[in-house]
């Protein structure tokens, strides 16, 4: 749709106010004079004045013949020839002659004068002139009215109605109705406001949907956390009650009860720590402590921290770390992410299995992968692996350990650093987690992180 600037529209309106009255004036002049030459109007006025002077002279010269029928017929013929009318009155106001009996009141121009003879009032004369400028004035006035009507119609259609509809749309949006139809306008500024309004509505709608999704996720997290906290708390309270009531009498039983209480408290501690990290990443939007980090060293520390647990379960961790793999990031959060991924691999690898850990530099990315020797992901697991508090077990049993937040936290930490994390099944068996980071480039690393932060916020 073609549009015009409001200043152009204003200029067009001003030109219309000038052109229409002028057009009507020229048309009226042509209808009266049969010519477009405006100079004819002045000569016409001069001619009328000359004819008027002649009529006045004839009336003054024939004062003795005002009641003479022959003289009256002659005067009437002269008046009709020049399109004039006249009325002659006596000194007492009695009508002596009227060229047109039907002509009483008129808006045409008139010439009134008194006739003095020998110092006495002889009578009065009224001469009705032919219409001249009145039709031109009326035509100009009609042109102005039409110009105002056209401008008013255009302003209502192009300016007022779109603004009124936008006002109605704003009230609908305020009431939660997103299905609004925004009006179009031929004025560029109104069209730009409409486009900006549409962008605002789209942004508000997306924000509302994200807020609704966030609220849904928050409620799910609360209900899931309540479930996950209840089980170890009940078990911890039961064993503590047993110790208090003296059910465990032998040192072996007491030691067993204490060990279970310690295990449950550790589970609670891990769950609370994961929840705190998840909340900090997803809700508090904490800023990262940016520094130069070698992903190879981060993964080596993660492997070293989980190697004792792997060896205890008779597992082998094979590392193929080619470095250095430098990125800009938060070393603490990156180590937390790698620990979660390796912990997930250890928990799902059977005894005697092997875990493969790789890290290398690929063009302008740092890539890594962790493969376990477990049963791999099911179809549902692949779709929901990174959902908060999803653990795959339909019974939500903690037999395999974990809070259901490890993969979620790891993915969001990696995305905060401008990369991504995906899950898949290896063709030879087992699950494989692949991730990448943008390579550190001086001067633009902070921009990459800020872009990632903006893209990951909910």
ZIPE-V918417 format. One line per field, one symbol per residue. ss: DSSP state (A for helix, B for strand, O for the rest). A space follows every 10 residues. Layout:
ss=???
//
This chain:
ss=OOOBOAAAAA AAAAAAAAAA AAAAAAAAAA AAAOOOOOAA AAAAAAAAAA AAAAAAAAAA AOAAAOOOAA AAAAAAAAAA AOOOBBBBBB OOOOBBBBOO OOOOOOOOOB BBBBBBBOOB BBBBBBBBOO OOAAAAAAAA AAAAAAAAAA AAAAAAAAAA AAAAAAAAAA AAAAOOOOOO OOOOOOBAAA AAAAAAAAAA AAAAAAAAAA AAAAAAAAAA AAAAAAAAAA AAAAAAAAAA AAAAAOOOOO AAAAAAAAAA AAAAAAAAAA AAAAAAAAAA AAOOOOOOOO BBBBAAAAAA AAAAAAAAAA AAOOOBBBBB BOOOOBBBBO AAAAAAAAAA AAAAAAAAOO OOOBBBBBBB BBOOBBBBBB BOOOOOOOAA AAAAOOOOOO OOOOOOOOOO OOOOOAAAAA AAAAAAOOOB BBBBBOOOOO BBBBBBBBOO OOOOAAAAAA AAAAAAOO
//
